[in-house]
Amino acid sequence: CMLDALDQLGDRARGVAVLGQDVGADELARLAACRVCGLRVNFVSPQSWGATTPEMLATLARKLAAHPACAGWHVQIFAHPEQIVAMAPQLQALPVPLVIDHLGRIDPTQGPEALAYGVLRALLDGGNAWVKLSGAYMRSAMHATAYADTLPLGQALVQAAPERLMWGSDWPHTTEAPGTVNDADLLDLLQAWAGSDAVADRILVDNPARLYGFDIPS
């Protein structure tokens, strides 16, 4: 389905694929030709092979780094905060760019004081990592007030590294009951995190254009 969409959309779109660690060089080259530019590694939900391990992440990252067709590809990880903390040395040493999905699933009540936030800050400061501002509702206890408890965490990330953040709607919100997420609330929340239109534009346009290999109009 994704490859069909990429074929129809052409150079306007990029894809991020889920692959097992046994993926071969020919398959990576085929996906690169279809404008896939990264792999998502899920440590939260069981995959077709069962639980994902740090060794699987290392194997996939090595394959991307060694394959000429995958130059510029990144690895995006979806992990619990405690997993991010445990894997910190490995994440720091990855040979390809890293994207941390869904705010690192950090508990909003801990916010910037969380151990995982410290890991995210170190990764961002290292210059090889990005954080996706998405899935705020996954840990929020304030759904009725547009996830306001995530403000300290999102604002701290924006202050730390506005050039290494991206946004995602996470539509169609499969972790939530149907009809319970208002996408307009998510955009309002991004604006509250960003604090200005200029920073929001950077997160929505400039940063993903750089990571995913789009030309930025002058």
VOPAGU-2260 file (C-alpha; in pm, 1 decimal, decimal comma):
REM VOPAGU-2260
SITE   aa  ch    i         X         Y         Z
SITE  CYS   A    0       0,0       0,0       0,0
SITE  MET   A    1     275,7     245,7      90,4
SITE  LEU   A    2     476,7     170,5    -222,7
SITE  ASP   A    3     165,8     215,3    -435,8
SITE  ALA   A    4     104,6     553,3    -272,8
SITE  LEU   A    5     466,7     655,5    -333,0
SITE  ASP   A    6     430,3     554,4    -697,0
SITE  GLN   A    7     119,3     769,9    -737,7
SITE  LEU   A    8     253,5    1070,5    -547,0
SITE  GLY   A    9     596,4    1067,8    -710,5
SITE  ASP   A   10     866,2    1298,2    -579,6
SITE  ARG   A   11     617,3    1475,1    -349,8
SITE  ALA   A   12     632,7    1185,5    -100,4
SITE  ARG   A   13     878,3     978,0      99,4
SITE  GLY   A   14     829,3     650,2     283,7
SITE  VAL   A   15     952,2     490,8     604,9
SITE  ALA   A   16     939,7     111,2     602,3
SITE  VAL   A   17     922,5    -165,4     862,3
SITE  LEU   A   18    1165,3    -445,8     782,0
SITE  GLY   A   19    1307,0    -747,3     959,3
SITE  GLN   A   20    1678,3    -769,5    1030,2
SITE  ASP   A   21    1721,6   -1029,6     755,8
SITE  VAL   A   22    1641,1    -780,5     479,0
SITE  GLY   A   23    1877,1    -814,2     185,5
SITE  ALA   A   24    2069,3    -559,8     -18,7
SITE  ASP   A   25    1847,3    -601,8    -325,1
SITE  GLU   A   26    1531,7    -523,3    -126,4
SITE  LEU   A   27    1690,6    -213,8      25,1
SITE  ALA   A   28    1789,9     -94,0    -322,4
SITE  ARG   A   29    1436,7    -155,7    -451,4
SITE  LEU   A   30    1285,0      45,2    -166,7
SITE  ALA   A   31    1534,0     328,4    -213,3
SITE  ALA   A   32    1431,6     350,6    -578,6
SITE  CYS   A   33    1070,8     392,1    -459,3
SITE  ARG   A   34    1176,4     690,2    -239,4
SITE  VAL   A   35    1177,6     506,8      91,5
SITE  CYS   A   36    1429,9     693,5     308,2
SITE  GLY   A   37    1418,7     527,2     648,2
SITE  LEU   A   38    1323,0     231,9     865,1
SITE  ARG   A   39    1097,8     229,6    1171,2
SITE  VAL   A   40    1199,1      -2,7    1453,9
SITE  ASN   A   41     920,3     -69,8    1704,4
SITE  PHE   A   42    1015,4    -175,1    2058,6
SITE  VAL   A   43     663,1    -118,1    2196,1
SITE  SER   A   44     430,7    -336,5    1986,9
SITE  PRO   A   45     503,5    -699,1    1893,5
SITE  GLN   A   46     601,3    -738,7    1528,8
SITE  SER   A   47     565,2   -1035,4    1294,6
SITE  TRP   A   48     891,1   -1175,7    1435,3
SITE  GLY   A   49     788,7   -1112,3    1799,0
SITE  ALA   A   50     971,0    -868,1    2025,0
SITE  THR   A   51    1228,7    -635,4    1872,8
SITE  THR   A   52    1572,8    -638,5    2032,5
SITE  PRO   A   53    1858,7    -386,7    2042,5
SITE  GLU   A   54    2061,1    -635,9    1839,0
SITE  MET   A   55    1803,0    -613,8    1559,5
SITE  LEU   A   56    1832,5    -235,2    1561,6
SITE  ALA   A   57    2211,6    -258,3    1538,9
SITE  THR   A   58    2191,3    -504,5    1248,7
SITE  LEU   A   59    1952,0    -286,8    1050,1
SITE  ALA   A   60    2157,2      27,9    1112,6
SITE  ARG   A   61    2475,0    -145,6     994,0
SITE  LYS   A   62    2302,2    -259,2     675,2
SITE  LEU   A   63    2182,4      92,8     599,0
SITE  ALA   A   64    2523,2     244,5     665,9
SITE  ALA   A   65    2692,4      -7,6     434,8
SITE  HIS   A   66    2449,5      18,2     141,5
SITE  PRO   A   67    2522,4     292,3    -118,1
SITE  ALA   A   68    2152,8     318,9    -212,7
SITE  CYS   A   69    2064,8     398,2     150,1
SITE  ALA   A   70    2287,2     704,3     184,8
SITE  GLY   A   71    2098,3     955,9     396,8
SITE  TRP   A   72    1852,1     699,5     534,9
SITE  HIS   A   73    1757,7     718,7     901,5
SITE  VAL   A   74    1627,5     479,6    1165,2
SITE  GLN   A   75    1314,7     581,6    1356,5
SITE  ILE   A   76    1254,4     408,2    1687,5
SITE  PHE   A   77     933,5     375,8    1885,6
SITE  ALA   A   78    1031,2     280,6    2239,5
SITE  HIS   A   79     930,4     314,5    2603,5
SITE  PRO   A   80    1130,1     573,6    2802,1
SITE  GLU   A   81    1304,9     306,0    3006,1
SITE  GLN   A   82    1413,3     133,0    2684,7
SITE  ILE   A   83    1554,6     459,4    2552,4
SITE  VAL   A   84    1753,4     501,7    2873,5
SITE  ALA   A   85    1882,5     143,5    2859,9
SITE  MET   A   86    1984,1     176,3    2493,9
SITE  ALA   A   87    2142,8     521,3    2531,0
SITE  PRO   A   88    2503,4     413,4    2452,8
SITE  GLN   A   89    2390,0     218,7    2146,5
SITE  LEU   A   90    2171,1     504,1    2024,2
SITE  GLN   A   91    2459,9     747,3    2061,5
SITE  ALA   A   92    2680,1     520,2    1848,0
SITE  LEU   A   93    2437,6     448,2    1562,5
SITE  PRO   A   94    2605,0     491,9    1222,2
SITE  VAL   A   95    2293,1     650,9    1067,8
SITE  PRO   A   96    2065,3     939,2    1171,7
SITE  LEU   A   97    1814,2     854,9    1444,5
SITE  VAL   A   98    1454,0     971,5    1489,0
SITE  ILE   A   99    1284,5     923,5    1828,3
SITE  ASP   A  100     911,7     877,2    1776,1
SITE  HIS   A  101     621,7    1016,9    1982,0
SITE  LEU   A  102     818,2    1240,5    2222,3
SITE  GLY   A  103     998,8     932,8    2350,3
SITE  ARG   A  104     672,6     833,4    2524,0
SITE  ILE   A  105     790,5    1041,8    2820,3
SITE  ASP   A  106     540,3    1080,2    3102,8
SITE  PRO   A  107     415,4    1443,0    3093,8
SITE  THR   A  108     412,8    1454,3    3475,2
SITE  GLN   A  109     791,0    1409,8    3465,0
SITE  GLY   A  110     849,6    1621,7    3156,6
SITE  PRO   A  111    1205,0    1758,5    3126,6
SITE  GLU   A  112    1295,3    1600,3    3461,5
SITE  ALA   A  113    1256,6    1248,1    3319,9
SITE  LEU   A  114    1567,7    1035,3    3272,4
SITE  ALA   A  115    1465,8     969,6    2913,4
SITE  TYR   A  116    1451,5    1342,9    2846,1
SITE  GLY   A  117    1816,1    1366,3    2947,6
SITE  VAL   A  118    1897,3    1094,4    2694,0
SITE  LEU   A  119    1700,2    1277,1    2425,2
SITE  ARG   A  120    1885,4    1600,6    2503,6
SITE  ALA   A  121    2222,1    1425,9    2476,0
SITE  LEU   A  122    2121,2    1269,6    2144,3
SITE  LEU   A  123    1998,6    1603,3    2008,4
SITE  ASP   A  124    2313,3    1777,2    2125,5
SITE  GLY   A  125    2518,6    1511,1    1944,8
SITE  GLY   A  126    2377,4    1631,7    1614,0
SITE  ASN   A  127    2272,7    1293,5    1473,6
SITE  ALA   A  128    1922,5    1265,0    1621,2
SITE  TRP   A  129    1575,2    1408,4    1572,8
SITE  VAL   A  130    1260,5    1395,1    1787,7
SITE  LYS   A  131     911,8    1366,3    1642,1
SITE  LEU   A  132     653,0    1579,8    1820,2
SITE  SER   A  133     363,4    1340,2    1783,8
SITE  GLY   A  134     132,7    1112,6    1979,5
SITE  ALA   A  135      89,2    1359,4    2267,0
SITE  TYR   A  136    -232,0    1183,6    2369,0
SITE  MET   A  137     -51,8     853,4    2433,0
SITE  ARG   A  138      66,0     958,5    2780,0
SITE  SER   A  139    -145,3    1266,4    2846,2
SITE  ALA   A  140    -396,2    1271,2    3131,3
SITE  MET   A  141    -556,3    1593,0    3003,9
SITE  HIS   A  142    -739,7    1494,7    2686,6
SITE  ALA   A  143   -1025,8    1732,7    2765,5
SITE  THR   A  144    -789,8    2031,5    2764,2
SITE  ALA   A  145    -597,5    1942,0    2447,0
SITE  TYR   A  146    -312,4    1758,9    2622,9
SITE  ALA   A  147    -200,4    2068,8    2812,0
SITE  ASP   A  148      11,5    1858,6    3049,8
SITE  THR   A  149     257,9    1798,6    2763,1
SITE  LEU   A  150     342,3    2167,8    2733,2
SITE  PRO   A  151     656,5    2164,0    2954,2
SITE  LEU   A  152     802,3    1866,6    2766,8
SITE  GLY   A  153     729,5    1999,6    2417,8
SITE  GLN   A  154     846,6    2351,2    2501,8
SITE  ALA   A  155    1170,2    2217,9    2653,8
SITE  LEU   A  156    1246,3    2024,4    2334,9
SITE  VAL   A  157    1173,9    2329,7    2120,5
SITE  GLN   A  158    1403,0    2542,3    2333,6
SITE  ALA   A  159    1677,4    2278,8    2320,5
SITE  ALA   A  160    1684,6    2196,7    1949,6
SITE  PRO   A  161    1422,8    2359,2    1723,5
SITE  GLU   A  162    1630,7    2256,7    1421,1
SITE  ARG   A  163    1597,2    1885,1    1503,5
SITE  LEU   A  164    1224,6    1846,3    1565,0
SITE  MET   A  165     946,6    1730,5    1334,4
SITE  TRP   A  166     572,1    1699,2    1374,2
SITE  GLY   A  167     337,9    1413,6    1291,6
SITE  SER   A  168     -39,4    1386,0    1319,2
SITE  ASP   A  169     -25,1    1010,1    1386,4
SITE  TRP   A  170    -355,7     989,8    1198,8
SITE  PRO   A  171    -570,6     774,7    1212,3
SITE  HIS   A  172    -485,0     756,3    1585,2
SITE  THR   A  173    -508,9     379,2    1614,5
SITE  THR   A  174    -416,2     379,1    1984,4
SITE  GLU   A  175    -726,5     582,8    2073,4
SITE  ALA   A  176   -1101,5     523,6    2057,5
SITE  PRO   A  177   -1245,7     632,6    1721,1
SITE  GLY   A  178   -1350,3     996,6    1712,7
SITE  THR   A  179   -1176,1    1095,7    2035,6
SITE  VAL   A  180    -881,4    1283,7    1881,8
SITE  ASN   A  181    -937,3    1624,3    1723,0
SITE  ASP   A  182    -655,9    1693,9    1477,4
SITE  ALA   A  183    -711,9    2069,1    1515,8
SITE  ASP   A  184    -622,9    2030,0    1884,1
SITE  LEU   A  185    -294,9    1867,4    1782,1
SITE  LEU   A  186    -207,0    2159,7    1555,9
SITE  ASP   A  187    -297,5    2405,6    1831,3
SITE  LEU   A  188     -71,9    2210,7    2065,4
SITE  LEU   A  189     215,4    2230,7    1817,2
SITE  GLN   A  190     169,3    2607,3    1803,9
SITE  ALA   A  191     180,4    2621,7    2184,5
SITE  TRP   A  192     498,0    2411,5    2188,7
SITE  ALA   A  193     662,5    2618,3    1914,7
SITE  GLY   A  194     570,6    2958,8    2052,5
SITE  SER   A  195     584,8    3134,6    1712,4
SITE  ASP   A  196     485,7    3083,6    1349,6
SITE  ALA   A  197     851,8    3088,6    1245,3
SITE  VAL   A  198     944,9    2799,4    1473,3
SITE  ALA   A  199     631,4    2606,3    1376,0
SITE  ASP   A  200     720,4    2649,3    1007,8
SITE  ARG   A  201    1068,5    2520,3    1080,5
SITE  ILE   A  202     924,9    2209,3    1247,2
SITE  LEU   A  203     659,7    2151,3     979,5
SITE  VAL   A  204     859,4    2236,0     666,3
SITE  ASP   A  205    1231,8    2302,4     688,7
SITE  ASN   A  206    1336,4    2023,5     923,6
SITE  PRO   A  207    1151,9    1736,1     753,1
SITE  ALA   A  208    1258,7    1866,0     411,4
SITE  ARG   A  209    1619,1    1832,9     524,8
SITE  LEU   A  210    1580,1    1488,3     680,8
SITE  TYR   A  211    1365,9    1336,1     406,1
SITE  GLY   A  212    1552,7    1490,6     113,5
SITE  PHE   A  213    1301,5    1740,0     -26,6
SITE  ASP   A  214    1407,7    2058,1    -201,6
SITE  ILE   A  215    1315,5    2367,7       1,6
SITE  PRO   A  216    1167,7    2643,7    -218,4
SITE  SER   A  217    1358,9    2968,4    -208,3
